[in-house]
């Protein structure tokens, strides 16, 4: 079943970046330069710098391969990115490697699905907006998906649909809370400190509690999201992924 | 006017007196003052003041707050001398404040050279005083003497080259007629040293390199030319034992930080404590906590000196909770290893040999694919001051519990003045420079605590758990109070005997310095910094 989602790697890559063609040797050599010069600040997955995430194709201002190469060579004054004494060829190798980071995880082609059909499933059959929110519609209790395509890879989204418990991001953690007076509820943890906790409850209410009033609180390692493995066909799942990956936050109200 | 001054002197019963070294040695005889970074040269960060008690601590209220004109972390511990507070606004503005009102008498702003490049914030941890002179190290590696009356600079010497990554961030230590400082820069391939300067003139009297040169004992623990760029930084204030005439300093990590390949060997005296003759700077003994460190386990903690009964006889010891996750007791006369035990989860070592050398666990070393190590890169504790109370007999540690980093190793080439770290540790918990945000971590993913250890056994007697980690030092009092704070923006008081929470206040910023206490006109104050501000509290 899941193999379906991991096809079409090569075609996806060519449409996504379609600028320079890189050989595996370029990527390997670029990786060497990257590890020696870039990894310390950017990290192995390229996501150490806020708002920059190479493995999700996120850059502060660069769009094209040539933009990236220029940033590598000249740096960004005032933003902490230093200039590098690289030749154009060396910079291009680093670009090859940086681009490869986005391709290597979640080998999945959004082209396999139809995003219009996917939108319809999300809004009706899938009942996704019962918990999620997209462009101002739906609930705030689950993660807002309005720009999910900007920072999640298709493969990750496909996995979350069929195995929602596999990876729950720390900001999406639900807790079961039992108060000293016996009241029990499930809510999303927004923040906490040594003495207090802040939640959003299922009615979208913001609730702040003193830990001294709480008898116990337990992280729910099982996500409140159901698995869609048997609820949607593989084509429907691909349609949903295609829709989600198209959401880049441009439609925000 | 003259009459008023005279009258004031008569009324307050004392004429302004110079801070002699005798006064610093006997600092506990004048507990209204705080004359050196950790309170006394024994560095226990413990005050004999008892006006604030477990019974009345709930009546503390803010007396004043000083909002720094600086967005840097406020890491300085203030000094207080006869009602005047001296401290530093980052990076290098020296201030004299009224300790009762927080009002400024004067400020001296030193402009560090643009070449200054401290690794981890343009910070300063405080001043030293001798006579009427204040001493400050600067982030561009100068040592300054400043007139405590008016803030005018008296002398200014360059200790090291900022262009090569050297900086001074800790409060200097005065011993006799000398001012002692050490150089930071362990992330830039420096060769660190500790140096003593004549307090009157700024002339260098002695220098101890934390990495031995050719022909010196310990040089054999380095190969190739690695000793030239081996780090060994110093960035927290040392201690002094007048009977032994020894000054003790913790030494930082070897460089490059996270890749030991270019520097085979134990890499002395990185990650060690050194005991130096205070007159000559000659090494009397050393103990290395983390031989051939690959995890940035700087041993820059404050050396806490205590005299206690040890297995039936009085012994001069040194208590040390190390960044590497282990709690130690050493004999401070000889350096003998007396006890070593983890105070948080540790997986890089597993026991000691008979001389106190840790046994490394095979495979626990940074790698290209990443290796998970406990404690993580910020350590089980770090530079934040611990406290020892002879009354409770307990040693109190600001601790990071269940905290790990995954260490990635990469090659690196030394270039003067550039970072030389050769790796990348990664953790769900950031260093103190990381932006604060909502905290949704689970306890088992790392949290902070005050841990109270019995030094005689290395056993934990109690723990006060925090949701977030802590970068705050600890102060204890003769009334058995413990003051500290944490990263989640509280400052609080615990019962030092059992860890019970007695009082707390939310101060909206990360507590990041060591709290201290003083009194003026019979009223006791507790001062601490959080965020960019300095606070002073006293009883209503």
Interface residues (C-beta under 8 A of the other chain):
Chain A: X35 X36 X39 X40 X43 X44 X48 X50 X170 X171 X173 X189 X190 X191 X192 X193 X194 X195 X198 X219
Chain B: X368 X370 X408 X410 X411 X412 X413 X419 X421 X423 X424 X426 X428 X435 X438 X439 X440 X441 X442 X465 X466 X467 X468 X486 X488 X489 X490 X504
